[in-house]
Amino acid sequence: MKLIWQYVKPSAGIMYFGLAIKFFGTMTELMLPYILSHIIDNIVPLGSVSMIIKWGIVMLIISAATLLLNTWANRISVKVARDATLYLRNDLFEKTMYLSGTQTDKFTIPSLESRITSDTYNFYQFIGNVLRMGVRAPIMLIGGIIISLTLDPMLTLVMVAILPFVGLSVLFISKKGIPLYRKVQISLDSMIRIVREDTQGIRVIKALSKTDYESNRYDKSNATLSLEEKRAGITMAATNPLMTLFMNIGLAAVIMFGALRVNTGNTQPGIIIAFMQYFTLISMAMMGITKIFVRYTKAAASSDRMAEVLNTVDDLPLYDKKDFPPIETDSHILFSNVCFSYNKAKNNLTDINIEIEKGQSLGIIGSTGSGKSSIIRLLMRIYDSDSGNIYINGQNVRTIEKEKLHTMFGVVLQNDFVFSDTVEENIKFGRDLTDEEVRKGAEYAQAKEFIEEFDDNYKHHITSKGTNLSGGQRQRILLARAMAKQPEILIFDDSSSALDYKTDANLRSSVKNNYKNVTSIIIAQRVSSIMSCNKIIVIDEGKIIGQGTHNSLLLDCDVYREISNSQLGGAILE
């Protein structure tokens, strides 16, 4: 459980202080049955009411001290658990943000969400439980046994004989529980994936009358999770009944032998009463230890899952220029014999060669799944190519610091998102943009007109995923975000599919007039969106099958000509 100590360690000082308070609080609690025994066996026979009241006041004071000390210690334990979980959750989220595309694909988004939420909650519960019971329970157990020995060693041996059976039962069941809780978390990942997909696509589901179908899919996933939880729960639930059985056997044995010893004059009634209370305290201690083991099984499974993410090594390291030396080139962007595969089995891109000069525009067109977006992901180094090289200004992208590389781009990707905030904040996206830059970006993206129709203009609140905007409005907000800060490279990945032809034409004209020194890459399904580009490449099954201008491709590339004819009727438009 190195992960737990790693995040608890910064709070070690206050944690040890809390444990010390818990120690004294538990010790005072252990004194109460002993004092009660003393009152019954030694004070009551004297017949002194004043002495009984005095000792009663002592018990009240000790009880109050116990309450205050334990409450104080519990508050400290909550603080330590809260802070440790806060830092863990922050680190998990930050690590998730910096995972490569390959690593994100491996973990899956639903699983990462589950690790940041439910796994960190198990972590929190375990730390809090250990700090509350980790000191109290052992002291109650050991201290209760020691004091019991001073009262009546024979009865103590009867009680202690039961404890090994309790301990072995808890240990055996906990060992069985860890793999079961791992399966629970995996099933939870699957259910979160379905919930995430259905909430995002709720409108499509309703439009296609597939609500019942998706409900059944969710029910199956939920049933699987319920079954895994049931298996884990049944296994772990056996601890309490078994412990109760053994403790009741021990209690019955203590009562039986205690009664015999009182009858023979070997012990006193007050000692038996004290013994019963210590037996209760020891039972509570064993209950606490059992809860710790139950929490441990969940926390151990969750810690392994979280450690997988935190210990993931960056597979897109910054390479030295000696490994990937820069080249002399007039091209702003250069792809040289690039090959790439997502699953490392079959190439998704093969022998990609592209050259774009600064300020030029590149259009990319091809069928769905042909590899258009993969080119952009490699350029932005979300993935690394399997072979070949990609250069920006003659420098290999592997040797450019990630922050510097990513700030070169203004990007609108497929399935991009807007978040629940104002129009202004969605365009700024956490960047230090002036109001003028925000408004210019909106104007160039053809979004100014509809934004200013809102009563509160740029302060208009957008709902999560932009559900209170039309598809075209949402796309123009995203375009404004990319265009607000004059980037070095503009990338539009199928970002005008929801725009009407007039708005699309105005957008292309705006980019041409206002971003003359910016290199732009446009991925589109419409020929009209890319036909004015300086260069167009046609992708099919991961290979470039045509490259040139609109007019030259009409003559030389059958696939491009077929697409153009189907969309434009064979017209050559300016």
N, C-alpha and C positions, 0 to 999 in steps of 0.2 A: 504493500500500500504506500509506495514511495510518493505517489501523486498526492495523497492526502497530506502527508507531512510537508511536502513542498509548499502547499498553500496555507497550511496552519502555522508554519514556522515564523512568518512575519509577525504573527500575533502571539508568539511564544511567551513573552513577558506577562501580558495580561492573562493569558491562558493559565500559566503556572500560579499566578495570584488567585485566580478563580478556583483552581484545584485546591489550593491551600485553604481557602475559605470553605470549600465543600468538605475538606477533611475535618476541620474544626466543627462544622455544622453536624457532620455525621457522628463525630465523637460525643458531642453533647446529647445527640439522640440516643446513643447507646447507653448513656448514664441513667436514663429514665426508668427502665425496668429494674435496674439494680437498686435505685433509691426506693422504688415501690416495694421491693422485697424487704428492704431494710425497715421501712415503715410498718409493714405487716408483721414481720417476725420480731422486731426489736422495740419499736415505738408503741404500737397498739397495746401490747401486754402491759406496758407501764401505766396505761390509763390516763396519760397526760394529754389533754386536748390541745393545750398551747403548743406542745412539741409536734403534735400531728399537723397543726395549722402552719407552723414554721416550716416543716419539711414539705408541706403542700405548696407553700409559697416558693420554696426552692425549686420544686418541680415546674411550677408555672413560669418562673424566670428562665429555667433551662429550656422549656418548651418554646418560649418567645424567642430566645437566642437561636434555637434551632431553626425556627421559621425565618427569622431575618437573615441568618447566614446562608441557608439553602436558597432563599429567594434571590439574594445578591449573587450567589454563585451561578444560579440558573440564568440570570440576566447576562452575566459575563459569557456564559457558554453560548447563548443565542447570538451575542455580538461576534464572537470568534467564528462561529459557523457561518453567520451572514457575511462577514468580511471575506472569509476564505472562498465562499461560493461566488461572491461578487467578482473577485479577481480571476477565479477559474473561468467563470462565464465570459468575462471580458477577453481573456486569453483565447478561449475556444472560438469566440466570434472573430477576433482578429486573425487567428490562424486560418479560419474558414475563408475569410476575405482574400487571403494571400495564397490559397491553394491553386495549383495549376488546373487547367481544364481537365487534364487526365486524372488528377487526384480527385477533383470534384465528381467526375464521372464514376470513379471507383467507389467513393463513399455513398454517393447519391444525395440529393438535396434533402429528401425526407429524413434520411438517417442523420444527416448533420443537424437538422432542426431538432430531432429527438435527443441527440447528445447534448445540445445546448439547453434543452428544457428539462425533460424528465430525468436524464442521467445526472444533471447537476442538482436536481431536487433530491435524488437518492443520496448524493454526496452530502448535501446540507443536513438531511435527516440523520445520517450516520454520525457526522461530527457532533451535532447537537446532542444526540443520544449518548455518545461516548463521554462527552464532557459532563453531562448531567449524572450519568450512572456509572461511568468508568472508574470513578473514585469511590463513590458512595456504596455501590454494590459490593466490591471486594472488602471494603472496611467493615460493612455490615456483616458480611459473611465471616471474615476472619476474626473481627472483633467480637462478634456474637459468639463464635465458638470458644474464643479465649475466655471471655467472661463466664460463659456457661461452664467451662472447666473449673473455674474457681468456685462456682456454686455447687456443682455436683458432677464430678468426672464420669461416673457411671452412666448417668443419663445423657451426658454429652456424647459418649461413645455410641450410644444407641442412635442418636441423631446423625452423627457424622458418618455412620455406616451407610446411610442412604445416599449421601452426596455424590459418591463416584458414579452411581447409576444415572443420576441426573446429568452430570457433566458429560459422560460418554454419549448419552442420548442426544444432547444438544449438539455436540461436536459432530456426530455421525450425520444428523439431519442437515446441519448447516453445510457440510461438505457436499451433500446431494443437491442442495438448493442453488448453489452458484451457477452451474450450467443451465438449470431450469430458468433462472432469471435472465440469463443471456438470451435464451430463446424468446422470452417475453419481450425483451427490448427489440429483437429482430422483427417480431410480429407487430410491435408498435410502430416501427419504421414503415412497414408495409401499409398499415392503416392510415398513417399520416400522409403517405404518398397519395392514397386514394382521396382523402379529404382535401388535400391541396389541389389535386387535379379537378375535382368536382366543384370546389368553390370558385376556382378560376374560370371554369367553363360552364357555370350554371346557366347562363343565357342560352348557350348552344344546346345544352341538355334539355332545357324546357322547350326550345324551339323545335327540336327533333322528337319531342315526346318520349325521351329516354330516362325520365325520372325514375320509373320503376326498375329499369335495367341497372341504373347506377346505384339505386337503393339496394338491390340484390347483391351487387358487387361489393358494396360496403358491408352488408350484412355478413357475407362470407368472410371478409377480412376481420370484421369485428368478432365473429364466432371463433375464428382461429386464435385471435388474441385472447379471447375469453377462455378458450380451452387451455392455452399455455399458462395463463394466470391461475386457472383452476388447478392445474398440475403442480405448479410452484406453491400455490397457496395451501393445497392439501398436504404437501410434503412438510412445509414449514409450520403448518397449523398443528402438527403432531407434537411439537415441542411443549406447548402449554399443558395439554392433557396428560402427557407422560410425566412432566414435572409435577403437576398437581397430584397425580397418582402416587408417585414416589414420596412426595412431601406429606401426603395424607397418611400413607403407611407409616412414615416416620413419626408423625404426630400421634397416631394411635398407639404406636409402640412407646413413645415417651409418656403418654397419659397412663398406659397400663403399668409400665415399670415404676413411674412416679407414684402412682397410688399404692403399689406394693411397698415402696420405700418409705412412704409416709406412715403406712400401717405398722411397719417394723421399727419406726422411729429413726431411720437412717437419714431422713431429710425433713424439711419443714414445709408447710403449705405455702408460705410466701415465696420460697424458692421455686416451687412448682409453678406458681403464677408468673414469676419472673421468667422461668424457663419457657412457658408458653408464649410470652411476649417476644423473647429472643428467637424462639422458633418461628414466630410470625415475621420478625425482621429478617431472619435468614431466608425465609421463603420469598419475601419481597426482593431480597438481594438476588436470589436465583432467578426470579422473574425478570429483574433488570438485566442480568447477564444474558438471559435468553433473548430479550429484545435486542440487545447489542449484537448478538450473533445473527438474528434475523435481518437487522439493518446491514450487518456486514455482508451478508450474501448478496443483497441488492447493490450495495456500494462497491463491492469487489467486481461484480459484473459491469457496472457502470464505469468504474475507474479504468478498467481495461479498454472499454470503448472510447473513452475520452482521451486516454493516453495514446491510442492509435492515431488520433488526429493531431494531438500536440507534438508527438514525436515524429511526425511525418517530415521527412527531409525534403527540402526544396529541390524539385527535379528540373527547375529552370534557373540554375545558378548564373551569376554574372561571370562570364568567361573573360580571360585575359586576351588582349589584342594579339598576343604572341600565338595563341591557339587559333584565333580567327582574325588574321590580319586584315586591315582595311585595304581597299582597292582604289585605283584611280578610275573614275567614271564620270561622265557627264549626266548620267541618269540620277534623278532624285530617288526613285525606288527601283530596285533591281532584284528579280527572282532568277536564280541561276540553277537550272536542273533540279528543281525542288520536288521531292517525293514525300508523301506523308500517308500514314494509316492510323486510324483511331484504335483499332484492335490489334495492330501489328501483324495482321495475317494477310489482308488484301489491301492494296493501295487505294486510298480515297483520292489522292492526287498523284499524278505521274508526270515527271519531266516538265514541270511548269517553268517556263521562261518568259519573263515580262520585263519590259523596260519602260519607265515613265519619266519624262523630264519635268523639272520643277515648273509648276503652274499649268501643266497639262491635265487633261481629264481622261480617265479610263472608264469605259463601260464594260460590265461583265454580264453576260446573258447565257442562259442554259436551262435545261429542264430541272425539275425538282430533284434534289439529291445528287446533282452532277458535281458538286464540290465548290460552288461559288463562294459560300460563306466561309468555307475552310481556308481559302486563300487569305481572307481578311484576318481570321484567327491566327494564322501563322505570321502575318505581317505585324500584328499587335503583340505577338509572342504570348498568346494565351496557351498555345501549344508550340512545341519545337518540331521542326521538320525532321524526318528520319534521315534524309540525305539532301545534299544541295545547300545553297546559302541564300540568305535574304539580306539585302543591303539597303540602308537609308543614308543618303549622302556619302556613299562609299564605305560606311561603317556597318559591320555585321550586327544584326539586331541582338545577337547573343552577347555582344560586348557593350551594349547600351544599358545604363541603369534603368530599372523598370519604371521608376517614377518619371524620369526624364523621357523615356520612350513613350509612355502612355499620355503624357501631357502634350505630345506632338499632335495628337489626334483629336478631331471633333467627330464623334461617332453617333450614328443612329443604327442600332442593330435590329434584326428581326425580333419580334416579341419583346421589344424594349418596354420599359415601365415608367409610369408616373406614380408619384406617391401622394399620400394624403397631406397636402399642404397648399399654400397659395400658388398661383400661376408664377409669380415672381421667384419663389423659392425653388420651384420645379425647374425653372430655366437656369437659375444660379447653380443649383445642385452642390451647395456647399463651397462654391468657389468665390473668391473675392472679386465679384463683378460690380461695376458701377451701374446705376440706374440707366445711364445712357447706353451701355453695352447690352443690357437686358432688352431695352426697347428696340435697339438696332437689330439684335438677333431675331426678335419677334417680327420686325418689319421684313427682314430679308427672308424669313421662313414663311411669309404670307400669313402670319398669325395675328398681326397687329389689329386688323379690322374686327375679327370676332372677339378678341380679348377686350377691346375698348367698348364693345357692346354690353359687356357685363356692367352692372351697376357699380361694382367696386374695382373694375379694371384688373390691374395686375395683382390686387389683393384678393381676387376671387378665389375661393377655396375649392380645390379639386379633391374629389373623393379618391380612396385607394383604388389603384388601377385605372383611374380616370373614367369611372362608370357614369359620371354626370357630363361627359363630353362625347361628341360623336367620334367615329373612327378617324375622320379627316382632321378634326380639331386636335385630337390626341397626337396624331402624327406631326402636326405642325408645332405643337409644344415641344416635342422631342427634337424636331429639326432646329427650333430656336435655341434649345439647350446646346446643340452641337455647334451652332453658328455664332453664338453670342460672344465667345472668346475667339479672336482670330487665330485658328489653329494652323499648323504647318501642313496638315493633311486632313481633308474632309472625307469621311466615309459614310455613304448612304446605302445601307443594306436593305433593299426592298422597302424603302422608307416612304414611298409615295404611292403605294398600292391603293390607299383609301382616298387619294386626292382626285378630284375631277381633272379632266385634261387641261382646262384653262389654268387652274391653280398650279398644276404640274409644270406647264409651260412657263408660267410666271416665276416659279421657283428656279427652274433651270436658267432663265434669263438673269435672275437675281444673283445666282452663284457665279455666272459668267462675268457679270459687271462689277460685283463687289468683292470677289475673291480671286483676282487675277493672278496673284502670286502664290495662291494656294493650290496644291495638287489635290485633285478630287478623284475618288473612286466611287462609282455608282453601280450597285448591283440591282438589277430590275428585271421584271417579267415583260415590261412594255418596251418595245423597240423605240417608241417615241421618247422615252425617258433617257435613252443613251445615244440616240442617233447623232446628236451634235457633238459627242465626245471626240477628242483628238484621236483616240484609239479605242477599239472595241475588241474584246476577246470572246470567243464562243467556247463554252465548256461542255463536254459531253463525257460522262462516266470518268470524271477526273482528269481528262486530257484536253488540251487546247486543240480544237479542230479548225479554228479559224481566228485570224488576227488581222486587223486593219481598220479602215474607216468604214462608215456605213455604206457608201457607194461601192467600195472595193469588195466588201463582203457580199453585197448583193450579186456581184459577178462571180466571186470565187468560192463562196461557201453555201452549199446546198441547204444545210440546216438553218442558217441565218436567213436565207432567202425564203424558206418555207415559213419561218416565224413571222417575218416581215409581211409576206403576202397574206397570211391569215389575219394579221392585225391591221395592216395599212392598205391592203388590196394591191400590193405591189408598187405603191406610189413612192417616189423619191421626194421626200419633203425637206424643205430647208427650215 
